[in-house]
Amino acid sequence: MVRIGIIGSGSTIGIAQNHIKAYQCCEDAVITAVYDIAEGRAQGYIEKLEMKDAKACSSLEELFSLCDAVSICTPNSTHVELSVTALKAGKHVLCEKPFAPVPEDCDEALKYAKETGKVAMIGLCYRDIPGFVYMKQLLDEGVMGRIFFVREEQGGDRIADPEVKLEWRMQKELSGPGALADFGSHMMDICDYLLRDICGPICDITAMQDTCIKEREIIGKPGEMGTVNNDDVACWICRTTGGTLYNFTASRVGATFMLEIVGEGGKMTFHGNRPFELTLQLKDKNGGYSKQPEVVPVPESCYGGDKNAPRVPFAINFYYEIRQFLDAIQKGSDTLLTFERGKYIQTLIQYAQDSADRQEIVHINENQGGNQL
Protein backbone atom coordinates (compact mmCIF):
# COMPACT_ATOMS: atom_id res chain seq x y z
CA MET A 1 0.00 0.00 0.00
CA VAL A 2 1.45 3.35 -1.07
CA ARG A 3 0.79 6.18 1.37
CA ILE A 4 0.01 9.41 -0.49
CA GLY A 5 0.41 13.02 0.57
CA ILE A 6 -1.41 15.82 -1.25
CA ILE A 7 0.39 19.19 -1.34
CA GLY A 8 -1.96 22.04 -2.23
CA SER A 9 -5.73 21.73 -2.39
CA GLY A 10 -6.49 24.91 -4.36
CA SER A 11 -9.06 27.65 -3.94
CA THR A 12 -10.47 27.95 -7.48
CA ILE A 13 -10.08 25.06 -9.91
CA GLY A 14 -8.68 22.70 -7.28
CA ILE A 15 -6.84 20.23 -9.52
CA ALA A 16 -6.01 18.25 -6.38
CA GLN A 17 -9.50 16.79 -6.33
CA ASN A 18 -8.82 15.04 -9.65
CA HIS A 19 -5.75 13.41 -8.12
CA ILE A 20 -7.62 12.51 -4.94
CA LYS A 21 -10.57 10.89 -6.71
CA ALA A 22 -8.18 8.87 -8.87
CA TYR A 23 -6.21 7.63 -5.84
CA GLN A 24 -9.51 6.65 -4.23
CA CYS A 25 -10.16 4.29 -7.16
CA CYS A 26 -6.86 2.47 -6.52
CA GLU A 27 -6.89 -0.36 -3.99
CA ASP A 28 -3.13 -0.15 -3.48
CA ALA A 29 -3.02 3.53 -2.42
CA VAL A 30 -4.29 5.47 0.55
CA ILE A 31 -4.22 9.23 1.10
CA THR A 32 -2.74 9.75 4.54
CA ALA A 33 -1.85 13.45 4.58
CA VAL A 34 -2.95 16.78 3.08
CA TYR A 35 -1.13 20.09 3.38
CA ASP A 36 -2.13 23.56 2.22
CA ILE A 37 -0.66 26.94 3.16
CA ALA A 38 -4.16 28.33 3.80
CA GLU A 39 -5.24 27.39 7.32
CA GLY A 40 -8.29 25.15 7.39
CA ARG A 41 -8.34 24.41 3.68
CA ALA A 42 -6.74 20.95 3.98
CA GLN A 43 -9.24 19.87 6.63
CA GLY A 44 -12.07 21.16 4.47
CA TYR A 45 -10.87 19.03 1.56
CA ILE A 46 -10.53 15.98 3.77
CA GLU A 47 -14.14 16.34 4.85
CA LYS A 48 -15.47 17.27 1.40
CA LEU A 49 -13.84 14.31 -0.36
CA GLU A 50 -14.24 11.85 2.54
CA MET A 51 -10.57 11.04 3.03
CA LYS A 52 -11.10 9.08 6.23
CA ASP A 53 -7.44 8.03 6.58
CA ALA A 54 -5.95 11.48 5.93
CA LYS A 55 -4.60 14.01 8.40
CA ALA A 56 -4.56 17.76 7.79
CA CYS A 57 -0.91 18.65 8.30
CA SER A 58 0.48 21.90 9.65
CA SER A 59 3.80 21.59 7.82
CA LEU A 60 5.50 19.79 4.95
CA GLU A 61 7.68 17.96 7.46
CA GLU A 62 4.59 16.51 9.09
CA LEU A 63 3.19 15.48 5.73
CA PHE A 64 6.45 13.80 4.70
CA SER A 65 6.45 11.80 7.95
CA LEU A 66 3.10 10.28 6.98
CA CYS A 67 3.55 9.38 3.30
CA ASP A 68 5.68 7.57 0.72
CA ALA A 69 4.77 9.69 -2.30
CA VAL A 70 3.24 13.09 -3.03
CA SER A 71 1.06 14.82 -5.58
CA ILE A 72 2.07 18.48 -5.95
CA CYS A 73 -0.95 20.60 -6.91
CA THR A 74 0.29 24.14 -6.23
CA PRO A 75 1.06 27.28 -8.31
CA ASN A 76 3.64 26.86 -11.07
CA SER A 77 6.34 28.91 -9.36
CA THR A 78 6.40 26.48 -6.41
CA HIS A 79 6.61 23.21 -8.38
CA VAL A 80 10.37 22.86 -8.56
CA GLU A 81 11.09 23.86 -4.95
CA LEU A 82 8.44 21.50 -3.61
CA SER A 83 9.60 18.68 -5.90
CA VAL A 84 13.18 19.07 -4.71
CA THR A 85 12.10 19.22 -1.07
CA ALA A 86 10.02 16.06 -1.47
CA LEU A 87 12.78 14.19 -3.31
CA LYS A 88 15.31 15.16 -0.62
CA ALA A 89 12.87 13.77 1.93
CA GLY A 90 12.90 10.45 0.07
CA LYS A 91 9.45 10.75 -1.49
CA HIS A 92 8.26 9.85 -4.98
CA VAL A 93 6.80 12.87 -6.79
CA LEU A 94 3.93 13.48 -9.19
CA CYS A 95 4.03 17.19 -10.04
CA GLU A 96 1.29 19.09 -11.86
CA LYS A 97 2.10 20.89 -15.07
CA PRO A 98 3.40 23.36 -16.23
CA PHE A 99 6.66 22.35 -14.57
CA ALA A 100 7.96 25.90 -13.91
CA PRO A 101 7.62 29.49 -15.15
CA VAL A 102 10.81 29.09 -17.26
CA PRO A 103 12.58 25.88 -18.36
CA GLU A 104 15.93 26.53 -16.67
CA ASP A 105 14.14 26.46 -13.31
CA CYS A 106 13.48 22.75 -13.90
CA ASP A 107 17.13 21.71 -13.76
CA GLU A 108 17.40 21.37 -9.98
CA ALA A 109 14.43 19.01 -9.87
CA LEU A 110 15.91 16.89 -12.68
CA LYS A 111 19.17 16.72 -10.75
CA TYR A 112 17.58 15.43 -7.55
CA ALA A 113 15.30 13.02 -9.40
CA LYS A 114 18.42 11.43 -10.90
CA GLU A 115 20.39 11.45 -7.64
CA THR A 116 17.61 9.97 -5.49
CA GLY A 117 16.32 7.45 -8.01
CA LYS A 118 12.78 8.19 -6.93
CA VAL A 119 9.87 8.21 -9.36
CA ALA A 120 9.51 11.78 -10.65
CA MET A 121 6.52 12.32 -12.93
CA ILE A 122 4.94 15.36 -14.54
CA GLY A 123 1.15 15.60 -14.85
CA LEU A 124 0.63 15.57 -18.63
CA CYS A 125 -2.31 13.22 -18.44
CA TYR A 126 -4.40 14.08 -21.52
CA ARG A 127 -2.75 11.40 -23.65
CA ASP A 128 -4.84 8.79 -21.77
CA ILE A 129 -8.15 10.31 -22.92
CA PRO A 130 -9.71 7.46 -24.94
CA GLY A 131 -10.28 9.63 -28.03
CA PHE A 132 -6.57 10.44 -28.15
CA VAL A 133 -5.66 6.80 -27.56
CA TYR A 134 -7.76 5.91 -30.62
CA MET A 135 -6.15 8.70 -32.66
CA LYS A 136 -2.72 7.31 -31.77
CA GLN A 137 -3.78 3.83 -32.85
CA LEU A 138 -5.08 5.02 -36.23
CA LEU A 139 -1.99 7.15 -36.83
CA ASP A 140 0.39 4.32 -35.96
CA GLU A 141 -1.55 2.01 -38.30
CA GLY A 142 -0.88 4.47 -41.14
CA VAL A 143 -4.55 5.28 -41.76
CA MET A 144 -3.80 8.98 -42.25
CA GLY A 145 -0.61 8.60 -44.28
CA ARG A 146 1.36 11.82 -44.66
CA ILE A 147 0.04 14.54 -42.34
CA PHE A 148 -0.75 17.86 -44.03
CA PHE A 149 -1.60 20.04 -41.02
CA VAL A 150 -2.96 19.97 -37.48
CA ARG A 151 -5.31 22.38 -35.70
CA GLU A 152 -5.76 22.32 -31.93
CA GLU A 153 -7.61 24.54 -29.46
CA GLN A 154 -7.91 24.33 -25.70
CA GLY A 155 -8.99 26.65 -22.94
CA GLY A 156 -11.65 27.56 -20.44
CA ASP A 157 -14.52 29.96 -19.89
CA ARG A 158 -14.24 30.80 -16.18
CA ILE A 159 -11.82 33.72 -16.49
CA ALA A 160 -13.96 35.40 -19.17
CA ASP A 161 -15.81 36.97 -16.22
CA PRO A 162 -14.09 40.30 -15.35
CA GLU A 163 -15.30 39.82 -11.77
CA VAL A 164 -12.89 36.90 -11.31
CA LYS A 165 -10.14 38.30 -9.10
CA LEU A 166 -6.40 38.55 -9.77
CA GLU A 167 -5.22 34.97 -9.23
CA TRP A 168 -1.66 33.64 -9.23
CA ARG A 169 -2.15 32.24 -12.75
CA MET A 170 -2.59 35.80 -14.04
CA GLN A 171 0.77 36.91 -12.66
CA LYS A 172 3.88 36.17 -14.70
CA GLU A 173 6.15 35.87 -11.67
CA LEU A 174 3.99 33.06 -10.25
CA SER A 175 2.74 31.39 -13.41
CA GLY A 176 5.10 32.23 -16.24
CA PRO A 177 3.01 32.55 -19.41
CA GLY A 178 -0.75 32.41 -18.93
CA ALA A 179 -2.99 30.49 -21.34
CA LEU A 180 0.10 29.59 -23.38
CA ALA A 181 1.54 27.55 -20.50
CA ASP A 182 -1.65 26.42 -18.79
CA PHE A 183 -3.25 24.88 -21.87
CA GLY A 184 -0.29 24.90 -24.27
CA SER A 185 1.59 22.37 -22.16
CA HIS A 186 -1.12 19.77 -22.81
CA MET A 187 -1.54 20.81 -26.45
CA MET A 188 2.09 20.50 -27.46
CA ASP A 189 2.55 17.31 -25.44
CA ILE A 190 -0.41 15.69 -27.20
CA CYS A 191 0.64 16.71 -30.72
CA ASP A 192 4.25 15.69 -30.15
CA TYR A 193 3.18 12.38 -28.59
CA LEU A 194 0.73 11.53 -31.37
CA LEU A 195 2.74 12.74 -34.35
CA ARG A 196 6.48 12.86 -33.61
CA ASP A 197 7.14 9.47 -35.24
CA ILE A 198 5.33 10.61 -38.41
CA CYS A 199 6.10 14.34 -38.59
CA GLY A 200 9.28 14.76 -36.54
CA PRO A 201 9.82 17.17 -33.62
CA ILE A 202 8.88 20.84 -33.70
CA CYS A 203 11.65 22.99 -35.19
CA ASP A 204 10.07 26.43 -35.83
CA ILE A 205 7.60 28.45 -33.74
CA THR A 206 5.89 31.79 -34.34
CA ALA A 207 3.45 33.16 -31.76
CA MET A 208 1.23 36.10 -30.83
CA GLN A 209 -0.56 36.86 -27.54
CA ASP A 210 -3.09 39.21 -26.02
CA THR A 211 -4.33 40.11 -22.56
CA CYS A 212 -8.04 40.75 -22.96
CA ILE A 213 -8.90 41.77 -19.39
CA LYS A 214 -5.94 43.86 -18.29
CA GLU A 215 -6.93 44.64 -14.69
CA ARG A 216 -8.68 42.65 -11.97
CA GLU A 217 -9.48 43.19 -8.33
CA ILE A 218 -6.69 42.07 -6.00
CA ILE A 219 -7.70 39.17 -3.77
CA GLY A 220 -8.29 40.39 -0.22
CA LYS A 221 -8.24 44.07 -1.23
CA PRO A 222 -11.78 45.10 -2.22
CA GLY A 223 -11.84 47.84 -4.81
CA GLU A 224 -8.08 47.78 -5.44
CA MET A 225 -7.12 46.73 -8.97
CA GLY A 226 -4.00 44.93 -10.09
CA THR A 227 -2.44 44.33 -13.50
CA VAL A 228 -2.76 41.04 -15.37
CA ASN A 229 0.73 40.64 -16.84
CA ASN A 230 0.51 37.42 -18.84
CA ASP A 231 -1.63 36.22 -21.73
CA ASP A 232 -5.34 35.50 -21.78
CA VAL A 233 -5.06 34.28 -25.38
CA ALA A 234 -2.11 32.84 -27.30
CA CYS A 235 -1.99 31.74 -30.93
CA TRP A 236 1.07 30.01 -32.35
CA ILE A 237 2.11 28.02 -35.40
CA CYS A 238 4.78 25.35 -35.36
CA ARG A 239 6.58 23.56 -38.18
CA THR A 240 8.05 20.11 -37.64
CA THR A 241 11.25 18.74 -39.13
CA GLY A 242 9.03 16.77 -41.51
CA GLY A 243 7.36 19.95 -42.73
CA THR A 244 3.96 19.61 -41.04
CA LEU A 245 2.26 22.73 -39.66
CA TYR A 246 0.61 22.72 -36.23
CA ASN A 247 -1.83 25.57 -35.54
CA PHE A 248 -2.56 26.17 -31.83
CA THR A 249 -4.95 28.48 -29.95
CA ALA A 250 -5.05 28.62 -26.15
CA SER A 251 -7.60 30.83 -24.42
CA ARG A 252 -8.75 31.24 -20.83
CA VAL A 253 -11.52 33.69 -21.81
CA GLY A 254 -13.55 31.19 -23.85
CA ALA A 255 -12.49 28.25 -25.99
CA THR A 256 -13.48 24.91 -27.48
CA PHE A 257 -11.40 21.82 -26.75
CA MET A 258 -10.68 20.17 -30.10
CA LEU A 259 -7.95 18.58 -32.18
CA GLU A 260 -8.16 18.12 -35.95
CA ILE A 261 -5.58 16.16 -37.96
CA VAL A 262 -5.69 16.35 -41.77
CA GLY A 263 -3.63 14.13 -44.02
CA GLU A 264 -3.51 12.03 -47.16
CA GLY A 265 -6.01 9.61 -45.66
CA GLY A 266 -8.59 12.24 -44.71
CA LYS A 267 -9.57 14.04 -41.54
CA MET A 268 -9.94 12.97 -37.93
CA THR A 269 -11.37 15.29 -35.28
CA PHE A 270 -11.48 15.00 -31.50
CA HIS A 271 -14.05 17.06 -29.58
CA GLY A 272 -13.31 17.53 -25.89
CA ASN A 273 -16.98 17.48 -24.90
CA ARG A 274 -17.23 14.01 -26.51
CA PRO A 275 -13.97 12.33 -25.45
CA PHE A 276 -15.19 8.79 -26.13
CA GLU A 277 -15.65 9.23 -29.88
CA LEU A 278 -13.96 10.66 -32.98
CA THR A 279 -15.35 12.27 -36.11
CA LEU A 280 -13.70 10.62 -39.10
CA GLN A 281 -13.88 11.57 -42.77
CA LEU A 282 -11.49 9.16 -44.43
CA LYS A 283 -10.56 8.92 -48.09
CA ASP A 284 -8.32 7.06 -50.49
CA LYS A 285 -4.82 8.51 -50.17
CA ASN A 286 -4.69 9.01 -53.94
CA GLY A 287 -8.22 10.34 -54.29
CA GLY A 288 -10.68 12.94 -53.06
CA TYR A 289 -13.39 12.99 -50.42
CA SER A 290 -16.38 10.85 -51.39
CA LYS A 291 -17.87 10.11 -47.95
CA GLN A 292 -19.54 12.27 -45.32
CA PRO A 293 -17.99 12.67 -41.85
CA GLU A 294 -18.86 9.79 -39.54
CA VAL A 295 -18.97 9.82 -35.73
CA VAL A 296 -17.16 6.68 -34.55
CA PRO A 297 -17.19 5.38 -30.95
CA VAL A 298 -13.81 4.66 -29.42
CA PRO A 299 -13.16 0.90 -29.44
CA GLU A 300 -13.12 -0.95 -26.14
CA SER A 301 -9.42 -1.66 -26.58
CA CYS A 302 -8.66 2.06 -26.12
CA TYR A 303 -10.05 2.24 -22.57
CA GLY A 304 -6.99 0.65 -20.99
CA GLY A 305 -8.52 -2.60 -19.80
CA ASP A 306 -8.58 -1.67 -16.11
CA LYS A 307 -11.90 -2.44 -14.44
CA ASN A 308 -11.28 0.26 -11.84
CA ALA A 309 -10.90 3.02 -14.44
CA PRO A 310 -13.95 5.32 -14.27
CA ARG A 311 -15.82 5.68 -17.56
CA VAL A 312 -16.21 9.39 -16.91
CA PRO A 313 -14.71 12.19 -19.05
CA PHE A 314 -11.34 13.34 -17.67
CA ALA A 315 -11.66 11.15 -14.59
CA ILE A 316 -10.43 8.26 -16.74
CA ASN A 317 -7.20 9.94 -17.82
CA PHE A 318 -6.40 11.18 -14.31
CA TYR A 319 -6.94 7.60 -13.12
CA TYR A 320 -4.44 6.22 -15.63
CA GLU A 321 -1.94 8.94 -14.72
CA ILE A 322 -2.19 7.93 -11.05
CA ARG A 323 -2.07 4.24 -12.01
CA GLN A 324 1.13 4.87 -13.98
CA PHE A 325 2.63 6.67 -10.96
CA LEU A 326 1.76 3.84 -8.57
CA ASP A 327 3.01 1.13 -10.95
CA ALA A 328 6.30 2.98 -11.41
CA ILE A 329 6.71 3.10 -7.61
CA GLN A 330 5.73 -0.49 -6.88
CA LYS A 331 6.75 -2.38 -10.02
CA GLY A 332 9.51 -0.22 -11.42
CA SER A 333 7.46 0.33 -14.58
CA ASP A 334 8.71 2.93 -17.03
CA THR A 335 6.88 6.21 -17.48
CA LEU A 336 7.00 8.56 -20.45
CA LEU A 337 5.90 11.44 -18.22
CA THR A 338 9.31 12.08 -16.70
CA PHE A 339 10.65 15.37 -15.38
CA GLU A 340 12.75 15.46 -18.57
CA ARG A 341 9.53 15.42 -20.56
CA GLY A 342 8.18 18.22 -18.40
CA LYS A 343 11.22 20.37 -19.10
CA TYR A 344 11.05 19.66 -22.85
CA ILE A 345 7.45 20.84 -23.03
CA GLN A 346 8.35 23.87 -20.92
CA THR A 347 11.16 24.61 -23.38
CA LEU A 348 8.70 24.62 -26.29
CA ILE A 349 6.46 27.00 -24.33
CA GLN A 350 9.42 29.30 -23.75
CA TYR A 351 10.27 29.33 -27.45
CA ALA A 352 6.67 30.35 -28.20
CA GLN A 353 6.88 33.08 -25.55
CA ASP A 354 10.19 34.29 -27.01
CA SER A 355 8.60 34.44 -30.45
CA ALA A 356 5.69 36.53 -29.16
CA ASP A 357 8.05 38.85 -27.27
CA ARG A 358 10.42 39.33 -30.22
CA GLN A 359 7.71 39.24 -32.90
CA GLU A 360 9.70 36.83 -35.04
CA ILE A 361 9.97 33.16 -35.90
CA VAL A 362 12.10 31.18 -33.43
CA HIS A 363 14.17 28.39 -34.96
CA ILE A 364 14.97 25.41 -32.76
CA ASN A 365 17.89 23.05 -33.26
CA GLU A 366 18.97 19.94 -31.37
CA ASN A 367 21.57 21.84 -29.35
CA GLN A 368 18.79 24.13 -28.05
CA GLY A 369 16.77 21.16 -26.83
CA GLY A 370 14.48 20.89 -29.82
CA ASN A 371 14.84 17.12 -30.20
CA GLN A 372 14.67 16.05 -26.57
CA LEU A 373 12.03 13.68 -25.28
Disulfide bonds with the S-S distance in Angstrom:
none
